[in-house]
């Protein structure tokens, strides 16, 4: 403490920040908070269409929703997988406009189907799950139920069950499993004692054609007839 003339004391404590300084401080904090919220929300959409020359690019950042689920940034890929769905002993036909992606109607940027091979899923984002794939088709798949695009729900009961085979092996769960390049999958709903092996034998192995891994099986005229082959400049 210092004494002033007349015996009064003067404190050694320095004056605090002015109101202008405090206002500038709060303005800076508010600006940082807004930027953090923007980045956390994804900041919009970031696109990276996948081709063989872009294998290291990042895929689109998406917000939660259907069919683009999740809000994580995932690497772009260009992979293919065979699949089949059987309902009560009959193969489900995906060769229908309501399931197929075209140049003007891409159902999902993560995974989609194209004519002429509607039994082959085209994967464009790593870690794409079967759940995500079926949502993109207007359907829903869990480990116990299959909901068709018509709204009909097929669920396990005492007599019937949803059963899965992956690469020839029976598995109990599929919903959140990752789809894999050149993989083959059977999804079957029907009697619990159904002959899955007979259905499995009809699951195709054509993913290598758009994947260009089997040159001897390419269509007449070459891969150019494939709308979403690995070397295609555009994929719709």
DASUL-V659217 format. One record per residue. RES is the residue in one letter. SS is DSSP state (a for helix, b for strand, c for the rest). OMEGA is omega in degrees with one decimal (* if undefined). Layout:
BEGIN
RES_SS_OMEGA + RES_SS_OMEGA
END
This chain:
BEGIN
X_c_172.9 + X_b_179.6 + X_b_176.1 + X_c_175.1 + X_c_-178.7 + X_c_174.6 + X_c_179.6 + X_c_-175.6 + X_b_176.8 + X_b_-177.4 + X_c_175.0 + X_c_-177.7 + X_c_-178.6 + X_c_179.0 + X_c_178.5 + X_c_-179.0 + X_c_-179.6 + X_c_178.9 + X_a_178.8 + X_a_178.2 + X_a_-179.5 + X_a_179.7 + X_a_178.2 + X_a_178.9 + X_a_-179.9 + X_a_177.6 + X_a_178.4 + X_a_179.4 + X_a_-179.9 + X_a_-179.5 + X_a_178.4 + X_a_-179.7 + X_a_179.5 + X_a_179.2 + X_a_179.4 + X_a_178.3 + X_a_-179.0 + X_a_179.7 + X_a_-179.6 + X_a_-179.9 + X_c_178.1 + X_c_178.3 + X_c_-179.7 + X_c_-174.8 + X_c_176.2 + X_c_-173.4 + X_c_172.2 + X_c_179.5 + X_c_-171.9 + X_c_170.2 + X_c_-177.3 + X_a_-179.6 + X_a_-177.8 + X_a_-172.0 + X_c_-178.9 + X_c_-176.8 + X_c_178.0 + X_b_177.3 + X_c_-176.4 + X_c_171.2 + X_c_-174.3 + X_c_175.3 + X_c_179.9 + X_c_179.0 + X_c_-178.6 + X_c_2.1 + X_c_-177.6 + X_c_-174.6 + X_c_177.7 + X_c_179.0 + X_c_-178.1 + X_c_178.4 + X_c_-176.4 + X_c_-179.4 + X_b_174.2 + X_b_176.0 + X_b_170.3 + X_b_-174.0 + X_b_-175.7 + X_b_-178.7 + X_b_175.5 + X_b_176.7 + X_b_175.0 + X_b_175.8 + X_b_176.4 + X_b_178.3 + X_b_178.7 + X_c_173.8 + X_c_-179.5 + X_b_178.3 + X_b_179.1 + X_c_-176.6 + X_c_178.5 + X_c_178.6 + X_c_-176.3 + X_c_-175.5 + X_c_-176.9 + X_c_178.8 + X_c_-168.9 + X_b_174.1 + X_c_176.8 + X_c_-179.4 + X_c_-178.1 + X_c_-178.4 + X_c_177.7 + X_c_-172.5 + X_c_179.1 + X_c_176.6 + X_c_177.4 + X_c_-174.3 + X_b_179.7 + X_b_179.2 + X_b_176.2 + X_c_165.1 + X_c_7.6 + X_c_-176.5 + X_c_-177.4 + X_c_175.3 + X_c_-178.5 + X_b_176.3 + X_b_177.5 + X_b_-176.6 + X_b_-178.9 + X_b_176.0 + X_b_-178.5 + X_c_177.3 + X_c_175.0 + X_c_-176.9 + X_b_175.6 + X_a_174.5 + X_a_-179.7 + X_a_179.9 + X_a_-177.1 + X_a_174.4 + X_a_-179.9 + X_a_179.8 + X_c_-176.8 + X_c_180.0 + X_c_176.7 + X_b_178.9 + X_b_169.3 + X_c_178.4 + X_c_-177.7 + X_c_-174.6 + X_b_170.7 + X_b_177.8 + X_b_-178.8 + X_c_-179.3 + X_c_177.0 + X_c_-177.2 + X_c_178.5 + X_c_-177.2 + X_b_-178.6 + X_b_-174.6 + X_b_178.4 + X_c_170.2 + X_c_-176.0 + X_c_-174.4 + X_c_-174.4 + X_b_-177.7 + X_b_173.0 + X_b_-175.5 + X_b_-173.7 + X_b_169.2 + X_b_178.1 + X_b_-179.2 + X_c_175.4 + X_c_-176.9 + X_b_176.3 + X_b_175.6 + X_b_-177.2 + X_c_-174.2 + X_c_179.9 + X_c_-169.7 + X_c_-175.1 + X_c_175.2 + X_c_-179.5 + X_b_173.6 + X_c_-174.3 + X_c_179.6 + X_c_-179.6 + X_c_177.9 + X_c_176.5 + X_b_-173.2 + X_b_172.9 + X_b_174.1 + X_b_-172.1 + X_b_172.8 + X_b_179.9 + X_b_-179.8 + X_b_-178.1 + X_c_-179.4 + X_c_-179.2 + X_c_179.7 + X_c_-178.5 + X_a_-178.1 + X_a_178.4 + X_a_176.9 + X_a_-179.4 + X_a_-178.5 + X_c_179.5 + X_c_173.2 + X_c_-175.6 + X_c_172.4 + X_c_-174.7 + X_c_-178.4 + X_a_-178.6 + X_a_-177.6 + X_a_174.4 + X_a_176.5 + X_c_177.9 + X_c_177.8 + X_c_-179.5 + X_c_-174.3 + X_a_-177.7 + X_a_-178.3 + X_a_179.3 + X_c_-177.8 + X_c_177.2 + X_c_-178.7 + X_c_176.1 + X_c_-175.0 + X_a_-178.8 + X_a_180.0 + X_a_177.3 + X_c_-177.4 + X_c_-176.4 + X_c_176.7 + X_c_-177.2 + X_c_-177.3 + X_c_-177.4 + X_c_178.1 + X_c_178.4 + X_c_179.6 + X_c_179.0 + X_c_*
END
